[in-house]
Amino acid sequence: MPALPTPQSFGISLGGIDLNMGLSFKGAAGWVMDVANNVGDTLLSGVPLVTGGNLLEQFEHLGIPGGLWVQTKNAPDAVPTFDNLGVESFLFYVADRA
């Protein structure tokens, strides 16, 4: 997924669902993600970008298929820092199998 080491927002389609995603850095709390539907209704707010699990798993009731994972190059379990999101730490979308 596209990401830069700066707070940002962008439109994205996950599993055929159009969403608006925002990424922001909250100091000691690290990077967090906000997700809204295509009309701007907030679906998720302040979800930490942590490694080791599907960020969407606990939100299956929202109907967003697939999963979001965070991984850092050369240190898969290292959480993204302010300077390395999109450079060495990446957010991956994994689609459900058809």
Summary of the structure (lengths in Angstrom):
residues: 98
radius of gyration: 12.8
end to end distance: 20.6
largest distance: 39.1
contacts: 260
relative contact order: 0.23
helix: 9%
strand: 44%
